[in-house]
Amino acid sequence: MDDVLFEVKNDVGIVTLNRPKALNALNTSMVVKIKPKLKEYESLVRMVIIQGAGGKAFCAGGDVKSITENGPGAKSLEIGKNFFRYEYSMDSIIGKSKIPYVSLIDGITMGGGVGISVHGKYRVATERTLFAMPETAIGLFCDVGASHVLSRMDKHLGVMLGLTGCRLKGSDVAKAGIATHYVHSSKIDGLRAKLIEDVRDPGTVLAENTDDLDAVEFTMAPFVEKIDSIFSHERVEAIVDALRTDGSEWAQGMLKMLSEVSPTGLKITRKEILKGKNLSLDECLLMEHRLAYRSVEAKYSTDFYEGVRALLIDKDRNPKWCPASLEEVKDDIIDKYFEPLSNDEELQLS
């Protein structure tokens, strides 16, 4: 079975992520196929629609188990380098697309699934959409251009989402600005058909066939001002202190999430979001590629391998982070993650 399907209907390129049993998680085989196809479509079709097969997930992320399963070493570094280069290059192409790119994010949309959708012009969520950037839970950092996206979200909501891995559901995904439109999942097939049949601008077609978001409540609204105040701190330790001072049930929930994820991942994520606010998408992807390289290289921390083991392989949900606390994670080590790579290892974006 092909892991990604391509077809053209009425001058519309349709990309279907086709690994439903794996929740359409992206692997190297898929990104190697998708990247050149998107370039080809720019001069071949008037619009691209991307969707996930199976009805449960749009795309649950990247297939990180295939990167870490051999443990730290040259083989994992080679596999990781190849995957991240293709994935980030693909995300760059989406962000610079000269034709409309419509993502039907009906179902689970996390990690790499965010990267392959959020940089396009239109993202349609449904009540089944479940968004998260949960990378700190596997000892990584928010990648696939997340430093560009999360840094531009209002009220420091992106900082909170990136650090905690907190999930957004349904219309909240659109209210937060991750999706541009919202419709009930029962209407997705009809919406796709209209986008293919109607040669007008897809923005017009989407506006006519999706719900009015002004009439929908944002369930995070009661906490937005707290998020803005607490997650504006530039140091993760200060965010933790502010949550402890707040002491509310909401703050306790945030603290619990932060206590379970990688301290190194938290500090890298906070710094990349700070930097990302002043960078282009391509500059963010270049930065994130350096971070990914060093995470897979595991010279400073093996948290990526330990996180994938604990959450995705052994599933004991008991990672042994090293360093184990925020206080033990030194700023000079975090700085090393952001340093340029050698010329032949740097991400090349056209």
Buried (B, 14 or more C-beta within 10 A) or exposed (E): EEBBBBEEEEEBBBBBBBBBEBBBBBBBBBBBBBBEBBBEBBEEBBBBBBBBBBEBBBBBBBBBBBBBBBEBEEEBBEBBBBBBBBBBBBBBBBBBBEBBBBBBBBBBBBBBBBBBBBBBBBBBBBEBBBBBBBBBBBBBBBBBBBBBBBBEBEBBBBBBBBBBBBBBBBBBBBBBBBBBBBBBBEBBEEBBEBBBEBEEEBBEBBEEBBBEBEEBEBEBEEBBEBBBEBBEBEEBBBBBEBBEEBEEEBBEBBBEBBEBBBBBBBBBBBBBBEBBEEBEBBBBBBBBBBBBBBBBBBEBBBBBBBBBBBBBEEEEEEBEBBBEEBEEBEEEBBEEBBEEBEEEBBBEBE
